[in-house]
Amino acid sequence: MVRSRHADRPVLLDGLGLEAILGELRRLGHTVYGPTRRGAAIGLGELRSVADLPAGWGDEQAPGRYRLRPRDDGAWFGHAVGADSWRRLLTPPREVLWRARRDGRGFEVVDEPAEPETLALVGVRPCDLAALRIQQRVVAASPEPAPSTPRPFVAVVECGAPAATCFCASTGDGPGVDDDADADLVLTELVDADRHVLVARARSARGAAVLATAPAEPASRDDLDAAVEVVRAAAGAQVRRLPDADACRSIADRPDHPRWADVAQRCLSCGSCTLVCPTCFCVVVADHTDLAGEEAWREARWDTCFSLDHSFIHGGSIRHELLARYRQWLTHKVATWWDQFGTSGCVGCGRCLTWCPAAIDLTEEVAALVADGATTATGGASP
Amino acid sequence: MTARLVPHRYRVVGHRACGPDVATIDVRPLEAAIGPAEPGQFAMLWAYGVGEVPISFRGVDAQPRRLRFTIRDVGEVSHALVGLRTGDVVGVRGPFGRGWRPETEAGRDVLVVAGGIGVCPLWPVVSRLRADRNRYGRLVVLVGARTPADLLDVDELRRWAAITGADLRVAVDRPAPGWHGPVGLVTDLLDEVDLHPEITSAFVCGPEVMMAATGRALLARGLAPERVRVSLERNMACGVRRCGRCQLGRLFVCVDGPVVDLVELGDLLEVAGR
């Protein structure tokens, strides 16, 4: 990535400065997405102005629990991640792969290239930046990678508001970003009684160009120290951790661990964890026809390895037992993902804990699985 | 849309029923053909408006541009495919995956072990062994099926064995009137054949339990695990390591397989539901 001179000069943006950034991104033809309040949760939606940010809203999260909480400081990014993740925008839940028309006794494939949207993602948390990188690796590992789409403009906001479900510090994916993070802008929110600003650093030429259009003042040494302190405090506030990579990978060798049966007693096999996970990529490929049978189309739709259909071959599902499905999800996520893609599939965002209706805590399950296999698991968490 | 994700149109030019629920079809492209296929690779066959299933190539070396598939009617899509008639059009994507690669075993004795419809993915290997007969040592083919009616292409195999001088043995699990051959599992046949384990390579295809049992038996006989290859079956939907549905442990069967050796397989088939 090209670093402009601007990249070395962090600046402070206030609300007007942030507004200018959003305006410039739109002027460049981007559709700008970011965190926004949607009902009783913070999701990702189009940002038309700073007013669309969930200013003054934080959240309270625990396994199986999510509540919005008002904040008295008006912070724009004073929340942890919600159920929504950026993969919804980059690999939509339903996508038509191709269409065909009936043609006598056969069919004819109709090619309809879609116009790709150029996206700007504003407010990407470091954990989600890591997830974007992992999804790119998954696509790149295919012998038929998807057609290249314009790389989204990415403005990361370092995390100052981790939830109780967050554990990115232990996976190394947050709450701050490294200097070599693949982002265009890196922002850190500073909010106190006297001011409400973002420390902004450009990490690419286009990031620098966008930043240069905003009214800003140079950031001082104290401002930079304050930004570092935001990240340090966020890391210190995290109460959960994932065991290290070697330990995680060892669960692939423990398919008979008693903990699998234990967690299978609690898991509802609903698939929520896979749908909120920012790195899950399984899709079901389904064919459809119109009522007259004149047109058929193939759709890729987000799938979950918790469905019986996911492992169905003639005669039945390979993972017909819930134990086998939970084991597949967790083993893949934190262990075999390494073999397949050279990275973990878990970025410590905590979504699968929060949105599990049975309050299953991935970190607790992995910890139990890497503990002595002879130890019989206890009841585990209850909501 | 990348090339192997959109079906090529093929016309059915030959159709042969091979039992109550099995058919072999020959197809030729209407326009562009898919790329050249290797023994053991698979294609995705699409029945218009019904869906798509992975089917191993039954024949890859026949006339140019002519492909052969044997399909058993076990579900909605395969039912539609078995019901195809000469002149119908079917979608074909592929070829996908890693095949048997018999050429790497040239100079060695070859053991082929087939269970049920598992004989079909092995046909391209059998054809290659005949075409390149003097590049290989002794040939042994063991075929097992549930009942005599489930045996596919045994007459064709017998002709092949007569030409190649192969030791062909066939057993059924449940005999029927008129069956005079051995009764038992394909692993029972294995116990009876002489093998020179240090110079023997094996290609095994059949139900998972059969492949796991055969693999264990071959290792016990002293074959090297890297010389024993099996063809895995999972529900491939994309063929290009994207849909995630064909995972078996660390493997994506559509790309890392379907053919893997016992070193790559490890103990993956030893635990149910993996």
Interface residues (C-beta under 8 A of the other chain):
Chain A: L97 W98 A100 R102 R105 G106 F107 E108 V109 D111 P113 V138 V139 A141 S142 P143 E144 P145 A146 P147 A252 P255 D256 F281 C282 V283 V284 V285 A286 D287 T289 G293 A296 R298 A300 D303 C305 H310 S311 F312 I313 H314 G315 I318 R319 H320 E321 L323 A324 R327 Q328 T331 H332 T336 D339 Q340
Chain B: M1 T2 A3 R4 L5 V6 P7 R9 R11 L30 W46 Y48 G49 V50 G51 E52 R72 V74 G75 S78 G87 D88 V89 G91 E233 R234 N235 A237 C238 V240 R241 R242 C243 G244 R245 Q247 G249 R250 F252 V255 V271 A272 G273 R274
